Amino acid sequence: MSHTIPALAAVVDGTPADPALPCPEYPVYSGDDLGAIPDAPGTSFRVWAPTASGVTVRLFATGDPDADDIIETHELAVGPDGTWSVRADGIGHGTYYDYLVRFPDGAEHRTADPWARAAGVNGRRSMVVDLRRTNPDGWAEDRRPHIPRRELVIWETHIGDFSNDPHSGVPAGHRGTYLAFTHPDTSVDGTGAFPTCVAYLKRLGITAVQLLPFYDYGSIDESVPHDAPDRAFNWGYDPVNYNVPEGSYSTDPRDGEVRIRECKRMIQALHEAGIAVIMDVVYNHMFSTDNWFERMIPGYALRRRIDGGFSNGSGCGNDVATEHPMMRKYIVDSVTYWAREYHIDGFRFDLMGLIDVDTMNAIRTSLDRLPGGATILMHGEPWAASTTALVPGAGTVLADKRGMPYLSPRIGAFCDSTRDAVRGHIFYQKVPGYLAGAAADYADDIRHAEDAWRGTLREVASVGQVIQYVSAHDDLTLWDKLCATMRRLPTDVDYTAEGESCADLMRANLLASGIVFTAAGVPFLLSGEEFARTKHGVSDSFSSPAELNQLDWRRAQRLEGLVDHYAALIQLRRGNPAYFGGARMIVPRTDEVVVFRVGGDCVAINPTGRVQEQPTVDLEIPGPYDEVSKIEPEAWQCIYCSASVMSAGDDESSGRANESDAVGGRDDTEACPRVERRRLQLPPWTFTVWRHQRV
């Protein structure tokens, strides 16, 4: 007699969801020639439209959807497995096109090509592209930087935010564009006093830039000039043409070739600087329910509830049916295309909790098949905005937290448990975390966070899956969250981080970064977190003015001490592989102070307003593998203390991690604490790193 364990059966049954309509039983096309493929004599056009009764391709001279410049039309013939195709000799690179798709009920839909790799202004017309003609000089020699996982430090930014500031030192014509990244030696106002953009990143020491979406998206009118007063701003989480770069970041959005070449030049420039490029991708929803897929294959691409309405787990009005075979193929092919053609080093999946685990694992397998593809990063958000719809009994498992055991251990996820423990609840702005008034409540969580939650119910298969962070583009910046929790009513003085009245906010920022950069896993930060970036309390600035969103490079210069603190932490971490995945020996304590051993170091976090002590004898307790040897009680030396940032003023050397000397060589006990009576002295509100000499 067989028995089913209920708990296991619930997992096998799939992710809980609203009931959905079943996937239409259409033929699956396995070929790799969908889209417009040019060769010497002409171009082959092929689409997948299994329910169509006829398809016409229209060819145009320009990409302007309002121009009356049709060249010719061709009727497509029925092909295998739901496809339609036609051969057009004499048609090649630079020809724009769209389709008229007819259906048995008499309906006719005009649509661009979902499989297009180039497009005209605003993506309404697709373009035939010979990708070899889009390669910048030296593209064949471009290589992904070799960055060991243990040295990965991810810095997230928006292409416009990066250089929109008029003080960025980037030429006006390139601000807010792909080409801003091609200027290697910019500085604030061009004076050379303080680096900006790529030069700044090299000084900071980060190893990967994660870029908010730069596929072709629908919320920006690309025809509006960059310097126009009515130029809009958007993060770009509204895909229109998945395989085409966004035109608003190019210098000429009307020429479909330009955006591709300039996008490649951006990636090439970052690679030349030794920095990996991670692309933020949004395969969980589309800009609108009226999209190219719905026009070409009605009822297939998006999940529908049992009543026929669109599911909305994304909070954006629709959810992509990633579990449908041809949508899975499309997503796998799309990610692989970006990795192969654009040399992308990694992918961040928006609302990964809406994508099924089989699709995610298929992407991982496809990337691994590329030359060097095993090094390409994958991580995402293991959650959704709301409940989606899935076919009952189909066993579909989504890549949310419950689905993590089903994912490849080389697919990571953002750890919101660490984020909320450090700074406070994400949805309740006034609710504090460990650093903003609730240290006693969250001390144990911080201890778990430092060890990547190993040994808890939140543990995942690999420490490399854990993305440790306290700020990202979503929600309040770290500085604004600290203002919200540590001030009853934050003022402009608080947000601008000016004056001694902000000293408590600065101390909290210093400790937050210390927690993240000494935690096991992969450290991640929002661009500008390292200079107290503010959006003046705006938590969702996706369509706020560019001026609110842009990086303030003069602020970075003014808060250079905080920037140097982050640089020191990055240097410390990259210099000691144990920080990535080494076992943490958590020192038992019953107060708010967190102390742990990692490698040859001891890290101490004191969030209280008084000096705390840590007996050195407790640091000799063997760790999980008995790797800790006896240590002379007085042999511990403080090599880094966050108090030096607060006390150093304009001392440019302050905060630098040093392998043998105390920070900056300072003698004051707060900036350079010592061992007294076999006890580490931990100054108030500090993050300290100690190193010992073995006997």
C-alpha positions as CSV (number, residue, x, y, z in Angstrom):
1,M,0.0,0.0,0.0
2,S,1.5,3.3,-1.0
3,H,1.2,6.5,1.0
4,T,1.8,10.1,-0.1
5,I,3.3,12.5,2.4
6,P,1.0,15.6,2.2
7,A,3.8,18.1,2.6
8,L,5.8,16.6,-0.3
9,A,2.6,16.3,-2.4
10,A,2.0,20.1,-2.0
11,V,5.4,20.8,-3.4
12,V,5.1,18.5,-6.3
13,D,1.7,20.0,-7.1
14,G,3.4,23.2,-8.0
15,T,3.3,26.8,-6.8
16,P,0.0,28.0,-5.3
17,A,-1.8,30.3,-7.8
18,D,-5.1,31.3,-9.2
19,P,-6.5,28.8,-11.8
20,A,-5.5,29.6,-15.4
21,L,-6.7,28.7,-18.8
22,P,-4.7,25.8,-20.3
23,C,-1.9,26.4,-22.8
24,P,-3.2,26.3,-26.3
25,E,-2.1,23.1,-28.1
26,Y,-0.1,24.7,-30.9
27,P,2.8,23.0,-32.7
28,V,6.3,23.9,-31.3
29,Y,8.9,25.1,-33.8
30,S,12.5,24.2,-32.9
31,G,14.3,26.0,-35.6
32,D,16.7,29.0,-35.0
33,D,15.7,31.1,-38.0
34,L,12.7,33.1,-36.7
35,G,13.0,36.8,-37.5
36,A,14.7,38.4,-40.5
37,I,17.9,36.7,-41.5
38,P,19.9,38.6,-44.2
39,D,22.6,37.0,-46.5
40,A,24.3,38.1,-49.6
41,P,21.4,37.8,-52.1
42,G,18.6,39.0,-49.8
43,T,16.7,38.3,-46.6
44,S,14.6,35.4,-45.3
45,F,11.6,36.3,-43.1
46,R,10.0,33.7,-40.8
47,V,7.4,34.1,-38.0
48,W,5.5,31.7,-35.8
49,A,1.8,32.3,-36.2
50,P,0.0,29.0,-35.9
51,T,-3.5,30.4,-35.8
52,A,-3.1,32.9,-38.7
53,S,-4.8,32.4,-42.1
54,G,-2.4,34.7,-43.9
55,V,0.7,36.9,-43.3
56,T,2.1,39.8,-45.3
57,V,5.4,41.5,-44.8
58,R,5.6,45.2,-45.7
59,L,9.0,46.7,-46.4
60,F,9.8,50.4,-45.7
61,A,12.6,52.8,-46.4
62,T,12.7,54.3,-42.9
63,G,11.8,53.3,-39.4
64,D,9.4,56.2,-38.9
65,P,6.0,54.5,-38.3
66,D,4.2,57.6,-39.5
67,A,6.1,57.8,-42.8
68,D,4.3,56.7,-46.0
69,D,7.4,55.1,-47.6
70,I,6.4,51.5,-48.3
71,I,8.8,49.8,-50.8
72,E,7.1,46.5,-51.5
73,T,5.1,43.7,-49.9
74,H,5.4,39.9,-49.9
75,E,3.0,37.2,-48.9
76,L,4.4,34.6,-46.6
77,A,3.8,30.9,-47.3
78,V,2.8,28.3,-44.7
79,G,5.8,26.5,-43.2
80,P,6.4,23.7,-40.7
81,D,5.1,23.8,-37.1
82,G,3.0,26.9,-37.3
83,T,5.5,29.1,-39.1
84,W,5.2,31.3,-42.1
85,S,8.1,32.4,-44.3
86,V,9.2,34.2,-47.4
87,R,12.4,34.9,-49.3
88,A,13.0,38.5,-50.5
89,D,16.0,38.8,-52.7
90,G,17.6,42.3,-53.1
91,I,16.4,43.2,-49.6
92,G,19.1,43.6,-46.9
93,H,20.6,45.5,-44.0
94,G,18.8,48.7,-43.1
95,T,15.4,47.8,-44.6
96,Y,12.5,48.3,-42.2
97,Y,9.5,46.1,-42.0
98,D,6.3,45.1,-40.2
99,Y,3.6,42.4,-40.7
100,L,-0.1,42.2,-41.4
101,V,-1.4,39.1,-39.8
102,R,-4.9,37.8,-40.8
103,F,-7.1,35.4,-38.9
104,P,-10.0,33.1,-39.9
105,D,-12.6,35.4,-38.2
106,G,-11.6,38.2,-40.5
107,A,-9.5,40.2,-38.1
108,E,-6.2,41.7,-39.3
109,H,-3.4,42.9,-37.0
110,R,-0.5,45.1,-37.8
111,T,2.5,44.1,-35.8
112,A,6.3,44.5,-35.6
113,D,8.4,41.3,-35.4
114,P,8.6,39.8,-31.9
115,W,11.9,38.1,-33.1
116,A,13.4,41.3,-34.5
117,R,17.0,42.2,-33.6
118,A,16.8,45.8,-34.7
119,A,14.1,48.5,-34.9
120,G,13.4,52.1,-35.9
121,V,12.3,54.9,-33.6
122,N,10.0,53.8,-30.8
123,G,10.3,50.2,-32.0
124,R,7.1,50.3,-34.1
125,R,8.9,49.0,-37.3
126,S,11.5,46.3,-37.2
127,M,14.7,46.4,-39.2
128,V,16.7,43.9,-41.1
129,V,20.2,43.9,-39.6
130,D,23.5,42.4,-40.6
131,L,25.0,42.3,-37.1
132,R,28.5,42.2,-38.4
133,R,28.1,45.8,-39.6
134,T,27.2,46.9,-36.0
135,N,30.4,45.8,-34.4
136,P,32.7,48.6,-33.2
137,D,36.4,48.5,-33.9
138,G,38.1,45.8,-31.8
139,W,34.8,44.0,-31.0
140,A,36.3,40.6,-32.1
141,E,38.9,41.0,-29.5
142,D,36.5,42.0,-26.7
143,R,36.5,39.4,-23.9
144,R,34.6,39.0,-20.7
145,P,36.7,40.1,-17.7
146,H,37.9,37.2,-15.6
147,I,36.4,38.0,-12.2
148,P,36.5,35.2,-9.6
149,R,33.2,34.7,-7.9
150,R,34.8,35.5,-4.6
151,E,35.7,39.0,-5.9
152,L,32.3,39.9,-7.3
153,V,31.0,43.2,-6.1
154,I,27.8,44.4,-8.0
155,W,27.0,48.1,-8.4
156,E,23.6,48.9,-9.8
157,T,22.8,51.9,-12.0
158,H,20.6,53.3,-14.7
159,I,22.2,54.3,-18.0
160,G,20.7,57.8,-17.7
161,D,21.4,58.2,-14.0
162,F,25.1,57.4,-14.6
163,S,25.9,60.6,-16.5
164,N,22.8,62.9,-16.6
165,D,24.4,65.2,-14.0
166,P,25.7,68.3,-15.9
167,H,28.7,68.1,-13.5
168,S,29.6,64.6,-14.5
169,G,32.3,65.8,-16.8
170,V,30.8,63.8,-19.7
171,P,30.3,65.8,-23.0
172,A,26.8,67.2,-23.2
173,G,26.0,65.2,-26.3
174,H,26.8,61.9,-24.6
175,R,25.2,62.5,-21.2
176,G,22.5,59.9,-20.5
177,T,23.6,57.7,-23.3
178,Y,25.5,54.4,-23.9
179,L,28.5,56.5,-25.1
180,A,28.9,58.1,-21.6
181,F,30.6,54.9,-20.6
182,T,33.2,55.3,-23.3
183,H,34.9,58.3,-21.6
184,P,37.5,56.8,-19.3
185,D,38.9,59.8,-17.6
186,T,36.0,62.1,-16.6
187,S,35.9,64.1,-13.4
188,V,33.6,66.6,-11.6
189,D,33.2,69.6,-13.9
190,G,36.3,68.3,-15.9
191,T,38.7,69.7,-13.3
192,G,40.5,66.4,-12.6
193,A,40.0,66.8,-8.8
194,F,37.5,63.9,-8.4
195,P,36.7,61.1,-10.8
196,T,33.3,60.4,-12.1
197,C,31.6,57.6,-14.2
198,V,34.0,54.8,-15.3
199,A,37.1,56.5,-13.7
200,Y,35.2,56.6,-10.4
201,L,34.2,52.9,-10.7
202,K,37.8,52.0,-11.1
203,R,38.8,53.9,-8.0
204,L,35.9,52.5,-6.0
205,G,36.9,48.9,-6.9
206,I,33.6,47.4,-7.9
207,T,33.9,44.5,-10.3
208,A,30.4,44.4,-12.0
209,V,27.9,47.0,-13.1
210,Q,24.3,45.9,-13.2
211,L,22.4,48.1,-15.6
212,L,18.6,48.7,-15.4
213,P,16.8,47.5,-18.5
214,F,18.3,48.6,-21.8
215,Y,16.3,46.5,-24.2
216,D,13.7,48.5,-26.2
217,Y,11.0,49.6,-23.8
218,G,7.8,51.5,-24.3
219,S,7.5,54.3,-21.7
220,I,9.9,56.8,-23.4
221,D,9.2,58.6,-26.7
222,E,12.6,58.1,-28.4
223,S,11.9,60.9,-30.9
224,V,12.1,63.6,-28.2
225,P,15.7,65.0,-28.1
226,H,17.8,64.4,-25.0
227,D,17.9,68.1,-24.1
228,A,14.2,68.8,-24.6
229,P,12.4,70.2,-21.6
230,D,9.6,67.6,-22.1
231,R,12.0,64.7,-22.2
232,A,10.6,62.0,-19.9
233,F,12.4,59.6,-17.6
234,N,11.7,55.9,-16.8
235,W,13.5,52.9,-15.3
236,G,12.4,50.8,-18.3
237,Y,10.6,47.9,-16.8
238,D,8.2,47.8,-19.7
239,P,9.6,45.7,-22.6
240,V,8.4,46.1,-26.2
241,N,11.2,44.6,-28.3
242,Y,13.2,42.1,-26.1
243,N,16.1,41.6,-28.6
244,V,16.6,45.3,-29.5
245,P,18.6,47.9,-27.5
246,E,16.6,50.9,-26.2
247,G,16.8,53.8,-28.6
248,S,16.6,56.7,-26.1
249,Y,20.1,55.9,-24.9
250,S,21.5,56.2,-28.4
251,T,22.6,59.4,-30.2
252,D,20.3,58.6,-33.1
253,P,17.2,56.5,-32.3
254,R,15.9,56.8,-35.9
255,D,18.8,54.7,-37.3
256,G,18.4,51.1,-36.1
257,E,22.1,50.3,-36.5
258,V,23.3,53.1,-34.3
259,R,21.8,52.0,-31.0
260,I,23.3,48.5,-31.5
261,R,26.8,49.8,-32.2
262,E,26.7,52.2,-29.3
263,C,25.4,49.6,-26.9
264,K,28.3,47.4,-27.8
265,R,30.7,50.2,-27.4
266,M,29.4,50.7,-23.8
267,I,30.0,47.1,-23.0
268,Q,33.4,47.1,-24.6
269,A,34.4,50.2,-22.6
270,L,33.4,48.6,-19.3
271,H,35.2,45.4,-20.3
272,E,38.4,47.4,-21.0
273,A,38.1,48.8,-17.5
274,G,37.9,45.3,-16.1
275,I,34.3,45.6,-15.2
276,A,31.6,43.0,-16.0
277,V,28.2,44.0,-17.4
278,I,25.0,42.5,-15.9
279,M,21.8,43.1,-17.8
280,D,18.5,43.6,-16.0
281,V,15.9,41.7,-17.9
282,V,12.1,41.6,-17.6
283,Y,10.7,38.4,-19.0
284,N,7.8,38.3,-16.4
285,H,5.6,40.9,-18.1
286,M,5.3,43.2,-21.1
287,F,4.6,46.9,-21.6
288,S,1.0,46.2,-22.5
289,T,-1.4,43.4,-23.1
290,D,-1.5,44.8,-26.7
291,N,1.9,43.6,-27.7
292,W,3.5,42.0,-30.7
293,F,3.0,38.5,-29.4
294,E,-0.7,39.1,-28.7
295,R,-1.1,40.6,-32.2
296,M,0.6,37.7,-33.9
297,I,-0.5,34.7,-31.7
298,P,-3.6,35.9,-29.8
299,G,-4.1,34.2,-26.4
300,Y,-0.7,32.5,-26.2
301,A,2.0,34.7,-24.6
302,L,0.3,35.9,-21.5
303,R,-1.3,34.0,-18.6
304,R,-5.0,34.2,-18.4
305,R,-7.2,33.4,-15.5
306,I,-10.0,30.9,-15.8
307,D,-12.4,33.7,-16.6
308,G,-10.3,34.8,-19.5
309,G,-8.9,37.9,-17.9
310,F,-5.1,38.6,-17.7
311,S,-3.4,37.5,-14.5
312,N,-1.4,40.3,-12.8
313,G,1.2,38.8,-10.5
314,S,3.6,41.5,-11.8
315,G,1.4,44.4,-10.7
316,C,1.9,45.7,-14.3
317,G,-1.3,44.4,-15.8
318,N,0.0,41.1,-17.3
319,D,2.2,38.1,-16.7
320,V,4.2,36.2,-19.4
321,A,3.3,32.5,-19.6
322,T,6.9,31.4,-19.3
323,E,5.8,27.8,-19.0
324,H,4.2,27.7,-22.5
325,P,6.7,25.9,-24.7
326,M,7.2,28.6,-27.4
327,M,7.5,31.4,-24.7
328,R,10.1,29.3,-22.9
329,K,12.0,28.9,-26.1
330,Y,11.7,32.6,-26.9
331,I,13.1,33.5,-23.4
332,V,16.0,31.0,-23.5
333,D,16.9,32.1,-27.1
334,S,16.7,35.8,-26.1
335,V,19.0,35.6,-23.1
336,T,21.4,33.5,-25.1
337,Y,21.4,36.0,-27.9
338,W,22.3,38.9,-25.6
339,A,25.1,36.9,-24.1
340,R,26.5,35.7,-27.4
341,E,26.0,38.9,-29.6
342,Y,26.6,41.6,-26.9
343,H,29.1,39.7,-24.7
344,I,26.9,40.2,-21.6
345,D,28.4,38.9,-18.4
346,G,25.3,38.3,-16.4
347,F,21.6,38.6,-16.1
348,R,19.4,39.9,-13.3
349,F,15.8,38.6,-13.6
350,D,13.1,41.0,-12.6
351,L,10.3,39.3,-10.5
352,M,12.0,35.9,-11.0
353,G,9.2,34.5,-8.8
354,L,6.9,34.7,-11.8
355,I,9.2,32.6,-14.1
356,D,8.9,28.9,-13.8
357,V,12.0,27.0,-12.6
358,D,12.2,24.8,-15.8
359,T,12.6,28.0,-17.9
360,M,15.3,29.4,-15.5
361,N,17.2,26.1,-15.6
362,A,16.9,25.9,-19.4
363,I,18.5,29.4,-19.6
364,R,21.3,28.2,-17.3
365,T,21.9,25.2,-19.5
366,S,21.9,27.3,-22.7
367,L,24.3,29.8,-21.4
368,D,26.6,27.1,-20.2
369,R,26.9,25.8,-23.8
370,L,28.4,29.1,-25.0
371,P,32.2,29.4,-25.0
372,G,33.0,30.5,-21.4
373,G,29.3,30.5,-20.7
374,A,29.6,28.8,-17.3
375,T,31.0,32.1,-16.0
376,I,27.9,34.1,-17.0
377,L,26.0,35.2,-13.9
378,M,22.3,34.6,-13.2
379,H,20.3,36.0,-10.3
380,G,16.9,37.5,-9.7
381,E,14.2,38.6,-7.4
382,P,12.7,35.4,-5.8
383,W,9.2,37.0,-5.4
384,A,6.3,38.4,-7.3
385,A,4.2,41.5,-6.8
386,S,1.0,39.5,-6.4
387,T,-0.6,36.1,-7.2
388,T,-0.3,34.9,-10.7
389,A,-2.4,32.3,-12.5
390,L,-1.3,28.7,-13.4
391,V,-3.0,25.7,-14.8
392,P,-4.3,23.6,-11.9
393,G,-2.6,20.2,-11.5
394,A,0.1,21.1,-14.1
395,G,2.8,21.0,-11.4
396,T,4.4,24.3,-12.5
397,V,6.9,25.5,-9.9
398,L,7.9,29.2,-10.0
399,A,11.3,30.5,-9.1
400,D,10.2,32.2,-5.9
401,K,11.6,31.4,-2.4
402,R,9.7,28.1,-2.3
403,G,11.1,27.2,-5.7
404,M,14.8,27.8,-4.9
405,P,15.5,24.1,-4.2
406,Y,14.5,23.4,-7.8
407,L,16.9,25.9,-9.3
408,S,20.4,25.3,-10.4
409,P,22.8,26.3,-7.5
410,R,24.3,28.7,-10.0
411,I,21.2,30.8,-10.1
412,G,21.2,33.4,-7.3
413,A,18.6,35.4,-5.5
414,F,18.3,38.7,-3.6
415,C,18.2,38.2,0.1
416,D,15.5,40.5,1.4
417,S,15.9,38.9,4.9
418,T,19.3,40.5,5.2
419,R,18.0,43.8,3.8
420,D,15.1,44.0,6.2
421,A,17.1,42.9,9.3
422,V,19.7,45.7,8.7
423,R,17.5,48.6,7.7
424,G,13.9,47.7,8.6
425,H,10.8,46.6,6.9
426,I,10.7,47.5,3.2
427,F,7.0,48.3,3.0
428,Y,6.7,50.2,6.3
429,Q,9.0,53.1,6.0
430,K,9.1,54.0,9.7
431,V,9.7,50.5,10.9
432,P,13.4,50.3,12.0
433,G,15.9,47.5,11.7
434,Y,19.1,46.6,13.5
435,L,20.7,50.0,12.8
436,A,17.8,52.3,13.4
437,G,16.5,51.6,16.9
438,A,15.8,47.8,17.0
439,A,19.3,46.4,17.5
440,A,18.2,44.0,20.3
441,D,15.4,42.6,18.1
442,Y,17.6,41.9,15.1
443,A,21.0,41.0,16.5
444,D,20.4,37.3,16.0
445,D,19.2,37.9,12.4
446,I,22.4,39.9,11.7
447,R,24.5,36.9,13.0
448,H,22.6,34.6,10.6
449,A,22.9,37.1,7.8
450,E,26.7,37.4,8.2
451,D,26.8,33.6,7.6
452,A,24.4,33.8,4.6
453,W,21.7,32.2,6.7
454,R,23.5,28.8,6.7
455,G,22.0,26.4,9.2
456,T,18.6,28.1,9.2
457,L,15.4,27.5,7.2
458,R,16.5,30.3,4.8
459,E,19.7,28.5,3.8
460,V,20.1,27.8,0.0
461,A,22.2,25.3,-1.8
462,S,25.2,27.5,-2.4
463,V,26.5,30.6,-0.7
464,G,27.1,32.1,-4.1
465,Q,23.3,32.2,-4.6
466,V,22.9,34.8,-1.8
467,I,22.9,38.4,-3.1
468,Q,23.5,40.5,0.1
469,Y,22.3,44.1,-0.1
470,V,20.6,46.9,1.8
471,S,19.6,49.1,-1.2
472,A,18.6,48.7,-4.8
473,H,16.7,50.9,-7.3
474,D,13.3,49.8,-5.8
475,D,12.0,51.4,-2.6
476,L,13.9,54.0,-0.5
477,T,17.6,54.4,-0.8
478,L,19.5,53.3,2.2
479,W,20.1,56.9,3.3
480,D,16.4,57.8,2.9
481,K,15.3,54.8,4.8
482,L,17.7,55.8,7.7
483,C,16.2,59.3,7.5
484,A,12.7,57.8,7.7
485,T,13.4,55.6,10.7
486,M,15.7,57.9,12.6
487,R,13.8,61.1,12.2
488,R,10.2,61.8,13.0
489,L,10.0,64.2,10.0
490,P,13.2,64.2,7.8
491,T,14.3,67.7,6.7
492,D,16.3,68.8,3.6
493,V,19.3,69.0,5.9
494,D,18.9,65.3,6.7
495,Y,18.5,64.3,3.0
496,T,21.4,66.4,1.8
497,A,23.7,64.9,4.5
498,E,25.2,68.3,5.6
499,G,26.4,69.2,9.0
500,E,27.0,67.5,12.3
501,S,23.3,66.9,12.8
502,C,23.6,64.0,10.4
503,A,26.3,62.2,12.3
504,D,24.0,59.5,13.6
505,L,22.7,58.8,10.1
506,M,26.3,58.6,8.8
507,R,27.3,56.1,11.5
508,A,24.3,53.9,10.6
509,N,25.3,54.0,6.9
510,L,28.8,53.0,7.8
511,L,27.6,50.0,9.8
512,A,25.1,48.9,7.2
513,S,27.9,48.7,4.6
514,G,30.2,46.9,7.0
515,I,27.5,44.2,7.5
516,V,27.0,43.7,3.8
517,F,30.6,43.6,2.8
518,T,31.7,41.2,5.4
519,A,28.8,38.8,4.9
520,A,29.1,35.5,3.1
521,G,27.6,35.7,-0.4
522,V,27.8,38.3,-3.1
523,P,27.7,42.0,-2.1
524,F,25.4,44.3,-4.0
525,L,24.7,48.1,-3.8
526,L,22.7,50.7,-5.5
527,S,24.9,53.3,-7.2
528,G,25.4,56.2,-4.9
529,E,24.7,54.3,-1.7
530,E,28.4,54.9,-1.1
531,F,27.9,58.6,-1.0
532,A,24.5,58.6,0.9
533,R,22.4,58.8,-2.3
534,T,19.0,60.5,-1.7
535,K,15.8,60.8,-3.6
536,H,14.3,63.0,-0.9
537,G,12.1,60.3,0.4
538,V,10.6,59.2,-2.9
539,S,10.4,55.4,-2.7
540,D,9.4,54.5,-6.3
541,S,11.1,57.0,-8.6
542,F,10.5,54.9,-11.8
543,S,9.1,57.9,-13.6
544,S,10.2,60.8,-11.5
545,P,12.3,63.5,-13.1
546,A,15.8,62.7,-14.3
547,E,17.1,65.3,-11.9
548,L,15.8,63.4,-8.9
549,N,17.2,60.1,-10.1
550,Q,20.6,61.1,-11.5
551,L,23.8,60.5,-9.6
552,D,25.0,63.7,-7.9
553,W,28.7,63.7,-8.6
554,R,29.4,66.8,-6.5
555,R,27.8,65.0,-3.5
556,A,30.2,62.1,-4.1
557,Q,33.1,64.5,-4.0
558,R,31.8,66.2,-0.8
559,L,31.3,62.8,0.9
560,E,34.6,61.4,-0.3
561,G,35.2,60.0,3.2
562,L,32.2,57.7,2.9
563,V,33.2,56.7,-0.6
564,D,36.6,55.8,0.7
565,H,35.0,53.7,3.4
566,Y,33.2,51.6,0.8
567,A,36.4,51.4,-1.3
568,A,38.2,50.1,1.8
569,L,35.6,47.4,2.4
570,I,35.8,46.3,-1.2
571,Q,39.6,46.2,-1.0
572,L,39.3,44.2,2.3
573,R,36.9,41.7,0.8
574,R,38.7,41.2,-2.5
575,G,41.9,40.6,-0.6
576,N,40.6,37.8,1.5
577,P,38.7,34.9,-0.2
578,A,37.2,33.8,3.1
579,Y,34.8,36.7,3.1
580,F,32.9,35.2,0.1
581,G,32.2,31.7,1.4
582,G,34.3,30.9,4.4
583,A,32.6,29.6,7.5
584,R,31.8,32.3,10.1
585,M,32.5,31.4,13.7
586,I,29.8,33.5,15.4
587,V,30.8,34.5,18.9
588,P,27.9,33.8,21.4
589,R,26.6,37.0,22.9
590,T,23.3,38.0,24.5
591,D,23.4,41.7,23.7
592,E,23.1,43.8,20.6
593,V,26.8,43.5,19.6
594,V,27.6,41.1,16.7
595,V,31.1,39.5,16.7
596,F,32.4,36.7,14.4
597,R,35.6,35.2,13.0
598,V,36.2,34.7,9.3
599,G,39.5,33.6,7.9
600,G,42.2,35.3,10.0
601,D,40.0,38.2,10.9
602,C,37.5,39.1,13.6
603,V,34.6,41.4,12.7
604,A,32.8,43.4,15.4
605,I,29.6,45.5,15.0
606,N,28.7,47.7,17.9
607,P,25.4,49.5,17.3
608,T,25.2,51.0,20.8
609,G,26.2,54.4,22.1
610,R,28.7,53.0,24.6
611,V,32.1,51.2,24.5
612,Q,31.6,47.5,24.4
613,E,34.2,44.7,25.0
614,Q,34.9,41.4,23.5
615,P,37.0,38.9,25.5
616,T,39.7,37.5,23.3
617,V,39.4,34.0,24.9
618,D,36.0,33.7,23.1
619,L,37.8,34.1,19.8
620,E,39.8,30.9,20.3
621,I,36.8,28.6,20.2
622,P,37.3,26.2,17.3
623,G,35.0,26.7,14.3
624,P,33.2,24.0,12.4
625,Y,36.4,22.6,11.0
626,D,38.7,23.2,14.0
627,E,40.6,25.7,11.9
628,V,41.2,28.3,14.7
629,S,44.5,28.0,16.5
630,K,45.5,29.4,19.9
631,I,46.1,33.2,19.7
632,E,48.1,35.4,22.0
633,P,45.5,37.5,23.8
634,E,47.2,40.8,23.0
635,A,48.0,39.8,19.4
636,W,44.8,41.2,17.9
637,Q,45.3,44.4,16.0
638,C,42.5,46.7,14.7
639,I,43.1,47.1,10.9
640,Y,39.9,49.0,10.2
641,C,37.5,51.1,12.2
642,S,34.5,53.0,10.8
643,A,35.0,55.7,13.4
644,S,38.0,56.9,11.4
645,V,35.6,58.1,8.7
646,M,33.7,60.3,11.2
647,S,36.8,61.7,12.8
648,A,39.2,62.1,9.9
649,G,37.5,65.1,8.3
650,D,39.2,65.7,4.9
651,D,42.0,63.2,5.6
652,E,42.1,61.5,2.2
653,S,43.8,58.4,3.6
654,S,41.2,57.7,6.3
655,G,39.2,54.5,6.1
656,R,41.7,52.6,3.9
657,A,42.1,49.0,4.9
658,N,45.7,48.1,5.5
659,E,47.2,44.6,5.8
660,S,49.5,45.4,8.7
661,D,48.8,48.9,10.2
662,A,45.9,50.3,12.1
663,V,43.6,52.6,10.1
664,G,45.5,55.6,8.9
665,G,48.0,55.2,11.7
666,R,45.7,57.2,14.0
667,D,46.5,57.2,17.7
668,D,43.0,58.1,19.2
669,T,41.3,55.0,20.7
670,E,38.1,55.6,18.9
671,A,39.5,55.7,15.4
672,C,42.1,53.0,16.3
673,P,40.9,50.8,19.2
674,R,43.2,48.4,20.9
675,V,43.2,45.4,23.2
676,E,43.1,46.1,26.9
677,R,43.1,43.4,29.6
678,R,42.6,40.7,27.0
679,R,39.5,42.4,25.7
680,L,38.9,44.0,22.3
681,Q,37.6,47.6,22.9
682,L,34.7,48.3,20.6
683,P,33.9,52.0,20.3
684,P,30.3,53.2,20.2
685,W,28.5,52.9,16.9
686,T,31.4,51.3,15.0
687,F,32.2,48.5,12.6
688,T,35.7,47.2,13.3
689,V,37.9,44.5,11.7
690,W,40.7,42.9,13.7
691,R,43.6,40.7,12.6
692,H,45.8,38.5,14.7
693,Q,49.3,37.1,14.6
694,R,49.5,33.3,15.0
695,V,51.7,31.8,17.7
